[in-house]
């Protein structure tokens, strides 16, 4: 897997479906943005239902924003909890890291 294949719309949909299967995550949004001709994949997650966000604002929930860079490193760029930068090799490695983040806030 590389960033070019991951950033394809069909793979973004697969990733979103896999993330939605993580029980603690109530909201997710996956997108791709090209910076300097190189795509990066952004993942927004919340452990709270959208209707419970104060004033309907994503950042007023238990949230995190992750990015997968061209070097296939998953990095948390904002939000609650801790997450270490990690190398991504498959969809499973992405969902494992996101599940680890979500469980750190629940337990």
C-alpha positions in Angstrom: 0.0 0.0 0.0 1.2 3.5 -0.8 -0.3 7.0 -0.4 -1.4 7.2 -4.1 -3.5 4.0 -3.9 -4.8 4.9 -0.4 -6.0 8.3 -1.6 -8.2 6.8 -4.3 -11.9 7.4 -3.7 -12.7 3.7 -3.6 -10.0 3.0 -0.9 -11.2 6.0 1.1 -14.7 4.5 1.2 -13.3 1.1 2.3 -11.3 2.9 5.0 -14.4 4.8 6.2 -16.4 1.5 6.3 -13.7 -0.2 8.4 -13.4 2.8 10.8 -17.2 2.7 11.3 -16.9 -0.9 12.6 -14.8 0.3 15.6 -17.4 0.3 18.4 -16.3 3.4 20.3 -16.2 5.7 17.3 -19.5 7.4 16.7 -18.5 9.8 13.9 -15.8 9.5 11.2 -14.9 11.4 8.1 -12.1 10.5 5.7 -10.8 12.8 3.0 -7.8 13.3 0.7 -6.1 16.5 -0.1 -3.2 17.1 -2.5 -0.4 19.4 -1.3 2.3 20.1 -3.9 0.9 17.3 -6.1 1.2 14.7 -3.3 -1.9 13.4 -1.6 -2.4 13.1 2.1 -5.3 11.4 3.8 -7.1 13.1 6.7 -9.2 11.2 9.2 -11.6 13.0 11.6 -13.0 11.0 14.5 -15.3 11.5 17.5 -16.3 9.3 20.3 -19.5 11.2 20.7 -22.7 11.3 18.6 -22.9 14.3 16.4 -26.1 15.5 18.1 -24.3 15.7 21.5 -21.6 18.1 20.3 -22.0 21.5 22.1 -23.2 24.0 19.6 -22.8 21.3 16.9 -19.1 21.9 16.8 -16.8 18.9 16.1 -14.0 20.2 18.4 -16.5 20.3 21.3 -16.5 16.5 21.4 -14.0 13.8 22.3 -12.3 14.1 18.9 -9.1 13.6 17.1 -7.8 14.5 13.7 -5.2 12.2 12.0 -3.2 12.5 8.8 -1.4 9.9 6.7 1.5 11.6 5.0 3.2 10.5 1.8 5.8 8.5 3.8 2.8 6.4 5.1 3.1 7.7 8.7 -0.1 8.1 10.7 0.1 11.2 12.8 -2.4 12.7 15.2 -2.5 16.4 14.5 -5.1 17.6 17.0 -7.6 16.4 19.5 -7.8 14.6 22.8 -5.7 11.7 24.0 -2.3 10.5 23.0 -1.3 8.6 19.9 2.2 7.8 18.7 3.2 8.4 15.1 3.2 5.0 13.4 4.0 3.5 10.0 1.0 2.3 8.1 1.2 -0.9 6.0 -2.4 -1.9 5.6 -6.0 -0.9 6.3 -5.7 -3.2 9.4 -2.8 -1.2 10.8 -4.8 2.0 10.4 -7.8 0.7 12.2 -5.7 -0.9 14.9 -4.1 2.5 15.7 -7.4 4.3 15.7 -9.0 1.6 17.9 -6.1 2.0 20.3 -6.6 5.8 20.4 -10.3 5.4 21.1 -9.8 2.8 23.8 -7.3 5.1 25.6 -10.0 7.7 26.1 -12.7 5.3 27.2 -10.7 3.3 29.7 
